[in-house]
Amino acid sequence: MNFIRLATRSYEQVKIDEASFQEKKNLSKAKQSALNLNVVIPVHWHAIQSGDSLAEGHIPESQVIDSIKVLNEDYATTGFSFKLESANYVTNATWFEAAGPDTDYPERVYQTEMKGKLHQGNATTLNIYTVGFTNISDPRLLGYATFPKSYIMDPLDDGVVILYSTVPGGSSDPNNLGRTLTHEVGHWMNLYHTFSESCDDDGDFVDDTPAQLNSTKGCPTVAPDSCPGRPGRDPIHNYMDYSSDICLTEFTPGQIRRMQESFISFRIDSA
């Protein structure tokens, strides 16, 4: 099965949002301010469970702590660090099984209810929810996230939702080293997937990530070249691809700059 990590925007909406970001970035002078950030992001972790066993979503506190450790290691060169402020366990079988992103199914109603009751903090606060995804429209789902532009429209919806077994030491091998959280926080920071619908479109709007037509499965020994007419091979080690966790090791300088500019433009300005 090809597991997926999601953002919550269609490509048409992405293009609209990108134009808005470029305008807001210029107005907020984020270009001049970026690359000098040293931001500590408070984290509130909401472990949703259907019962008290590991199989029911009751992840050990040690795995929560390890998740933040991996997140800090992966973002060590970005100007961002993460501090766990709280971790709470909530028993709700409906949220655990059926909270999800699909607006055509009841799962969206459940996730809105879940976030509405549990969300803490402001635009600069990261809310993480771990659930089971056992009764949603796409059983391949590992996680999903909101983008920073959405905060002003629906502050309570802001945050990251991941499959509980993708945390370090979880059971979702080969996606159990914590990189699903790294990937989804990338979306929360305004990064898109490195792969796109075409080799000729704007891709992820970052100049130093090679054009990539297809998401990566597993961890290839040699990186494919899905866009042979464009420079570079597929960035299989980039956190914003779909490679297995062990394969994911990097953000590019362009992605780091985009995260910093976006944080200033959308999150600091909205806090």
PLY file of the C-alpha trace (Angstrom):
ply
format ascii 1.0
element vertex 271
property float x
property float y
property float z
element edge 270
property int vertex1
property int vertex2
end_header
0.00 0.00 0.00
1.27 3.48 -0.86
0.66 5.48 2.31
-0.03 9.20 1.97
0.55 12.36 3.95
-1.79 15.19 3.09
-2.24 18.92 3.07
-5.76 20.33 2.91
-5.68 22.35 -0.33
-6.42 21.59 -3.98
-3.79 22.71 -6.49
-6.17 25.40 -7.78
-6.48 26.77 -4.26
-2.71 26.47 -3.81
-2.12 28.85 -6.72
-4.57 31.38 -5.30
-3.00 31.09 -1.86
0.49 31.49 -3.29
-0.40 34.80 -4.93
-1.83 35.99 -1.62
1.31 34.86 0.23
3.63 36.73 -2.13
1.61 39.91 -1.68
1.43 39.58 2.10
5.12 38.69 2.32
6.08 41.90 0.56
3.77 43.98 2.72
5.11 42.51 5.96
8.73 42.91 4.80
9.30 39.24 5.57
12.08 39.12 3.00
14.17 41.49 5.08
13.35 39.82 8.39
13.68 36.17 7.41
16.76 34.04 8.00
17.29 35.76 11.35
14.58 33.89 13.23
15.06 32.00 16.46
11.52 31.00 17.35
10.43 28.58 20.07
7.02 27.17 19.15
4.83 25.97 22.05
3.25 22.57 21.41
0.03 21.14 22.82
-0.30 17.40 22.19
-3.76 15.81 22.18
-3.64 12.00 22.23
-7.07 10.78 21.19
-7.78 7.20 22.20
-10.67 4.75 22.15
-9.39 2.93 25.24
-6.39 2.49 27.49
-4.32 0.09 25.36
-1.66 0.98 22.81
-3.78 -0.49 20.01
-6.54 1.90 21.04
-4.29 4.93 20.71
-2.89 5.22 24.23
0.67 6.04 23.22
3.24 6.21 26.04
4.32 9.66 27.18
7.85 8.63 26.20
6.76 8.47 22.55
5.32 11.97 22.77
8.63 13.22 24.16
10.57 11.31 21.49
8.35 12.86 18.80
9.27 16.37 19.92
12.93 15.33 20.05
12.81 14.11 16.43
10.93 17.25 15.38
13.63 19.44 16.92
16.39 17.41 15.27
14.73 17.67 11.85
14.15 21.43 12.20
17.52 22.17 13.83
18.78 24.30 10.92
15.52 26.16 10.25
15.41 28.75 13.04
12.49 26.96 14.71
12.42 24.78 17.79
9.49 23.14 19.57
8.68 23.03 23.29
6.08 20.62 24.63
3.78 22.65 26.88
1.11 20.01 27.52
0.09 16.47 26.62
-3.43 15.34 27.35
-5.19 12.03 26.75
-8.79 12.15 25.59
-10.95 9.04 25.35
-13.40 9.41 22.48
-13.84 6.42 20.17
-15.60 8.44 17.46
-12.79 10.98 17.21
-10.14 8.26 17.33
-11.73 6.19 14.56
-13.40 8.72 12.30
-11.92 12.24 12.63
-10.48 13.14 9.22
-10.12 15.78 6.49
-12.67 14.68 3.87
-15.48 17.25 3.65
-17.76 14.78 1.82
-17.88 12.41 4.78
-18.90 12.73 8.46
-15.19 12.53 9.37
-14.83 16.27 8.81
-17.62 16.96 11.30
-15.86 14.84 13.90
-12.49 16.50 13.41
-14.08 19.95 13.65
-15.76 18.94 16.89
-12.50 17.50 18.23
-10.42 20.56 17.43
-13.10 22.95 18.63
-13.04 21.41 22.09
-9.31 20.82 22.45
-7.41 23.52 20.53
-5.15 25.78 22.61
-3.09 28.90 21.97
-2.83 31.30 19.05
-1.40 31.34 15.52
2.14 30.68 16.75
1.08 27.63 18.80
1.26 24.12 17.33
-1.59 21.76 18.18
-0.90 18.09 17.41
-3.64 15.45 17.46
-2.96 11.71 17.29
-5.85 9.52 16.10
-6.49 6.09 14.57
-7.98 6.84 11.11
-9.73 3.43 11.29
-13.06 4.55 9.84
-12.35 7.28 7.29
-12.65 7.54 3.51
-8.96 6.83 2.75
-7.32 4.05 4.80
-3.85 5.01 3.48
-3.81 8.28 5.42
-0.88 8.92 7.77
-1.63 12.56 8.57
-2.85 15.94 7.40
-2.38 19.60 8.30
-3.73 23.08 7.80
-1.82 25.90 6.11
-1.01 29.18 7.89
-3.21 31.29 5.61
-6.26 29.41 6.93
-5.72 30.52 10.52
-7.44 33.87 10.26
-10.55 32.24 8.76
-10.82 29.39 11.28
-8.36 29.59 14.19
-9.65 26.47 15.94
-9.03 24.34 12.84
-5.32 25.15 12.87
-2.94 22.28 13.54
-1.66 18.83 12.59
-3.41 15.46 12.81
-1.35 12.26 12.54
-1.83 8.52 12.86
-0.83 7.57 16.40
1.35 4.66 15.25
3.64 6.89 13.13
5.40 8.26 16.23
8.94 7.01 16.96
8.72 3.35 17.92
5.15 3.02 16.65
3.78 0.09 14.67
3.43 1.77 11.25
6.69 0.47 9.78
8.30 1.86 7.58
6.64 5.10 8.69
7.36 4.92 12.40
10.37 7.17 12.99
8.37 10.38 13.48
8.78 11.81 9.99
5.04 12.02 9.34
4.94 14.72 12.00
7.95 16.47 10.45
6.19 16.38 7.06
2.86 17.67 8.36
4.50 20.46 10.36
6.13 21.43 7.06
2.64 21.98 5.64
1.71 23.91 8.79
4.74 26.10 7.97
3.46 26.63 4.38
5.51 24.02 2.51
3.94 21.98 -0.27
4.84 18.52 -1.54
7.98 18.36 -3.66
6.01 16.44 -6.31
3.29 17.99 -8.45
0.77 17.29 -11.19
3.16 18.28 -13.97
6.85 18.81 -14.68
5.98 22.18 -16.18
3.96 23.89 -13.44
5.25 25.86 -10.45
5.60 22.74 -8.30
6.15 23.62 -4.65
7.08 27.27 -5.39
10.61 26.67 -4.07
13.43 27.20 -6.58
15.97 24.77 -5.16
13.79 21.64 -5.04
14.03 19.75 -8.36
10.86 19.28 -10.39
9.20 15.99 -9.46
6.21 14.38 -11.14
5.63 11.37 -8.90
5.80 10.86 -5.16
8.47 8.43 -3.94
7.63 4.96 -2.62
10.01 3.38 -0.13
13.64 4.48 -0.19
15.20 3.94 -3.64
18.93 3.25 -3.86
19.12 5.65 -6.80
16.81 8.65 -7.00
14.48 8.49 -10.02
14.27 11.32 -12.51
10.55 11.76 -13.08
11.10 15.09 -14.89
14.06 14.31 -17.20
13.75 17.63 -19.01
14.36 19.59 -15.81
17.53 19.92 -13.67
18.15 17.45 -10.88
16.75 14.11 -9.83
13.74 13.53 -7.59
14.42 14.84 -4.03
13.76 11.51 -2.34
15.41 12.61 0.92
13.28 15.73 1.29
10.86 15.74 4.21
8.08 16.91 1.89
8.20 13.81 -0.33
6.41 10.51 0.48
9.55 8.40 0.98
9.79 5.99 3.91
10.83 7.63 7.17
14.39 6.31 7.08
14.92 8.02 3.72
13.86 11.51 4.85
16.71 13.74 6.03
16.50 17.30 4.71
14.90 20.63 3.96
16.50 22.85 1.31
17.65 26.44 2.02
14.76 27.64 -0.14
12.25 25.69 1.92
13.75 27.08 5.13
13.47 30.64 3.84
9.86 30.02 2.77
8.98 28.69 6.24
10.50 31.73 7.91
8.84 34.21 5.58
5.50 32.43 6.00
5.76 32.36 9.78
6.32 36.11 9.86
3.63 36.86 7.28
0.86 34.64 8.60
1.56 33.44 12.12
3.36 36.27 13.90
1.12 38.83 12.19
-2.00 36.88 13.27
-0.98 36.13 16.86
0 1
1 2
2 3
3 4
4 5
5 6
6 7
7 8
8 9
9 10
10 11
11 12
12 13
13 14
14 15
15 16
16 17
17 18
18 19
19 20
20 21
21 22
22 23
23 24
24 25
25 26
26 27
27 28
28 29
29 30
30 31
31 32
32 33
33 34
34 35
35 36
36 37
37 38
38 39
39 40
40 41
41 42
42 43
43 44
44 45
45 46
46 47
47 48
48 49
49 50
50 51
51 52
52 53
53 54
54 55
55 56
56 57
57 58
58 59
59 60
60 61
61 62
62 63
63 64
64 65
65 66
66 67
67 68
68 69
69 70
70 71
71 72
72 73
73 74
74 75
75 76
76 77
77 78
78 79
79 80
80 81
81 82
82 83
83 84
84 85
85 86
86 87
87 88
88 89
89 90
90 91
91 92
92 93
93 94
94 95
95 96
96 97
97 98
98 99
99 100
100 101
101 102
102 103
103 104
104 105
105 106
106 107
107 108
108 109
109 110
110 111
111 112
112 113
113 114
114 115
115 116
116 117
117 118
118 119
119 120
120 121
121 122
122 123
123 124
124 125
125 126
126 127
127 128
128 129
129 130
130 131
131 132
132 133
133 134
134 135
135 136
136 137
137 138
138 139
139 140
140 141
141 142
142 143
143 144
144 145
145 146
146 147
147 148
148 149
149 150
150 151
151 152
152 153
153 154
154 155
155 156
156 157
157 158
158 159
159 160
160 161
161 162
162 163
163 164
164 165
165 166
166 167
167 168
168 169
169 170
170 171
171 172
172 173
173 174
174 175
175 176
176 177
177 178
178 179
179 180
180 181
181 182
182 183
183 184
184 185
185 186
186 187
187 188
188 189
189 190
190 191
191 192
192 193
193 194
194 195
195 196
196 197
197 198
198 199
199 200
200 201
201 202
202 203
203 204
204 205
205 206
206 207
207 208
208 209
209 210
210 211
211 212
212 213
213 214
214 215
215 216
216 217
217 218
218 219
219 220
220 221
221 222
222 223
223 224
224 225
225 226
226 227
227 228
228 229
229 230
230 231
231 232
232 233
233 234
234 235
235 236
236 237
237 238
238 239
239 240
240 241
241 242
242 243
243 244
244 245
245 246
246 247
247 248
248 249
249 250
250 251
251 252
252 253
253 254
254 255
255 256
256 257
257 258
258 259
259 260
260 261
261 262
262 263
263 264
264 265
265 266
266 267
267 268
268 269
269 270
